Amino acid sequence: MTTIREMVDQHRRMKLGTFLVEFATPGIGYILKQAGCDFVLFDLEHSGITLDQLKSALRYLEAADLPAIVGLPSKDPYQVSLALDMGAQSIMSPMVETVEEVRQYLARARYAPVGQRAVALRVSHDRYKARPVPDLLTETNAKIVYFAKIETALGAENVDAIADMPGVDGLWIGHVDLTASLGCPGDFNDPRFVRAVDRIVGAARRTGKPIGRLVNSVDEGLRLYRQGFDFIGYSGDAWILQDALAAALNSLRTAAVT
């Protein structure tokens, strides 16, 4: 399996995935893998998916060799190590706004001497394997990936300092929330939004770090890739199902009356 860490290191290669917000079912990993996904953005912030479901879904995705970025449900730094202990190897904090916030997240993401994550032995994150503690700490620290999700005006203002931080492996733009915070909800052509995105993309480019965003169409994904985005999340499970089914049913109804 190509890990998120390996993808991060493959600078400017397009990485394609989708948003998992509804179907944390046993077959979902294989379904998305067979569709060609490189990764999944597994959402806890908006989905109502529980921690028990997260723990199971991570196993389903592992079985299909499909790596996940786990979007944490809130800004509580204690959720960082909890998700990691359940087996997540890549996490994303929402509404990231300041360097101090990121320091708290990073402290919970990696073991000493890099961070302050509490050590858990022979649990989900290590596949219940017994090994020397120094090996566990060193190897785990090396594979953990942290994305800062920039989706507020303040986050965009501070993005250069955030991107400069060691331990921040990538940036992600929450584009709808960013428009709302900037006072132009849903208007992606507003100059305030355009300037904020340019600033965030510039920070990623300057630091050589990846940047991701969800998109609603192939054309939008290609445009953003050319702009500098390399993690492209196409739509999400519920919307893909709904849109495809609606299109097929509408076509059938139209054909039946002509």
Secondary structure as UniProt FT lines:
FT   HELIX           4..9
FT   TURN            11..12
FT   STRAND          15..20
FT   TURN            26..27
FT   HELIX           28..35
FT   STRAND          39..43
FT   HELIX           51..63
FT   TURN            64..65
FT   STRAND          68..71
FT   HELIX           78..85
FT   TURN            86..87
FT   STRAND          90..93
FT   HELIX           99..109
FT   TURN            112..114
FT   HELIX           124..126
FT   TURN            127..128
FT   HELIX           133..143
FT   STRAND          145..150
FT   HELIX           153..157
FT   HELIX           159..163
FT   TURN            166..167
FT   STRAND          170..173
FT   HELIX           175..182
FT   TURN            185..186
FT   TURN            188..189
FT   HELIX           191..207
FT   STRAND          211..215
FT   HELIX           218..227
FT   STRAND          231..236
FT   HELIX           237..256
//
